[in-house]
Amino acid sequence: MLNYIEPVFRPPSEGKSLILQVSNGCSWNQCSFCEYHP
């Protein structure tokens, strides 16, 4: 079983596809609309 760091953001069309989470979040962290870093 794969464990993911939540939340996982992806388009609905890929809802049933396998995710290989190789990173967490965004290193830039300055977008005003981004939900990665509350």
Buried (B, 14 or more C-beta within 10 A) or exposed (E): EEEEEEEEEEEEEEEEEEEEEEEEEEEEEEEEEEEEEE
